[in-house]
Amino acid sequence: MTDDTATARPPRPQRGDELELHIESLAFGGAGVARWGDEEHGWVVFVRDALPGDTVRCAVTKRKRHYGEARLLEVVTPSPDRVPAKADHPGAPWQVMPYEKQIEIKAAQVEDALRRLGHLDGFEMLPIVPAVEQWRYRNKLEFSFGTDRETGELICGFHAPGSWEDIVHVEDCLLQSERGNAARRAVLEWARAHRYSAYDRRTQIGALRNLVIREGRRTGQLQVRLVVSDGVEIEAGSLHAAVAADSLLLTEIDTVGETTAGGTTSLLAGEPTIGEEVCGLSFRLSGQAFFQTNTEMAEKLYGVAADVAGLQGWERVYDLFCGIGTIGLSLASRSGEVWGLEIVEDAIADAIGNAKANDISNARFFAGDVRLALRELVEKAGRPDVVVVDPPRAGLSQKVVRRVLEASPKRIVYVSCNPTTLAPNAAQMVEEGYVLKTVQPVDMFPQTPHIECVAVLERGA
Ligand SMILES: C[S@@+](CC[C@H](N)C(=O)[O-])C[C@H]1O[C@@H](n2cnc3c(N)ncnc32)[C@H](O)[C@@H]1O
């Protein structure tokens, strides 16, 4: 007969229960990880905004079979690693950790993902490339308009963490340049003076939705895009007088959900694009084109990709998920030919224009879904020697990995913004005979948990 009292699982905390927990580590995505209960019957709890070494008081917000989530109420005993916050706005959740600690954790998380999730071994982990600038490094920021609950005044800032409704007003965003901040304040002042209201998703009434500010860090050019509800009329002359942008755009959106993508974009003043320079090349950026948000670190990232690609000048290179062609064009002078594939047609039009503007004649770009168009590309272009992939956070589907392997490149350069999807993709490649050689993390986003890395895999003998 067994003794039930010795083995019974103690009842788990309920939603809303307050707990005092010691934070042991950080999970991917940045939440603190604590254990409630003993080793045998324990339950993992993720606490946002808590750091390893903190003892915190928190309230359970989610209760699942294998884990729970909790909201931080109070840091009872702070971690010895804590430093005072600099930014008084959301968007910099890791600012309470010294920068050296941030990059140490990011590098460890990349390695951990590959070893534990991908069961990979035998690769060389190269030291993380730290960021050039720890603050004011972003070339693009998207802000939301809202209404101050107490004063009823129009405000502009970020969503409060975890809220789709509450906006935290921002005076000085420490991730944005002083000039970008000045542009946001100028637009807000103009909007208040003209008595525009913020769009309210509950009532679906109101004019102003988002403000997207983009800067060419190397050219000094400024693009301001105001995102409004469909049919809202904007007095372009007074707005341009208030904010002297090189490119002033208006996007009208008719969906209920918050998005700055899609809709109808028109030019209010200046040029439709601004310029930016990376790796000695010039790029034109339209309002909705994808472009890495940290110019200085994009150059480092592409530099790492170019080094590990090991090009000698004759190779056929595929740049899959190529956006506006930045990686492929930066490799063109070291390759025989470059073929880019990307799903967004406008981005491909930009890539073709960028090749022309930089006098690059050995790069060709096509619009298409990698999943469907890769076989066709192989038929048209011939088998690649090197394939560069730079997919969104979801990584590659198993089918896309199979398509890449079918093309049988000698080398795959995998630029990843999510080590937890890189790991299973790399594992599938290794199962099919490729060898994971090196992995190098690059910190593009200081003060946040995000990490980019470049992995290189080579076809086995
Ligand atoms: C992380 S971005 C990389 C862009 C570019 N390499 C750069 O560094 O600027 C990923 C790109 O993949 C594109 N994309 C997403 N799904 C795709 C698909 N199924 N086929 C082709 N491109 C896709 C997106 O439009 C986006 O431009």
The ligand as a Gaussian input file, in Angstrom:
#p B3LYP/6-31G(d) Opt

LIG

0 1
 C       13.725000      39.072000     -41.199000
 S       13.196000      39.774000     -42.723000
 C       14.734000      39.788000     -43.599000
 C       14.844000      40.787000     -44.703000
 C       16.243000      41.045000     -45.242000
 N       17.045000      39.858000     -45.364000
 C       16.948000      42.109000     -44.427000
 O       17.935000      41.820000     -43.741000
 O       16.510000      43.274000     -44.457000
 C       12.281000      38.473000     -43.403000
 C       11.716000      38.716000     -44.783000
 O       11.064000      37.526000     -45.217000
 C        9.941000      37.871000     -46.011000
 N        9.068000      36.682000     -46.045000
 C        8.236000      36.236000     -45.083000
 N        7.666000      35.070000     -45.463000
 C        8.141000      34.767000     -46.680000
 C        7.940000      33.680000     -47.589000
 N        7.121000      32.690000     -47.284000
 N        8.604000      33.686000     -48.748000
 C        9.432000      34.700000     -49.073000
 N        9.687000      35.759000     -48.256000
 C        9.050000      35.789000     -47.069000
 C        9.387000      39.099000     -45.286000
 O        8.575000      39.854000     -46.147000
 C       10.680000      39.830000     -44.873000
 O       11.082000      40.742000     -45.869000

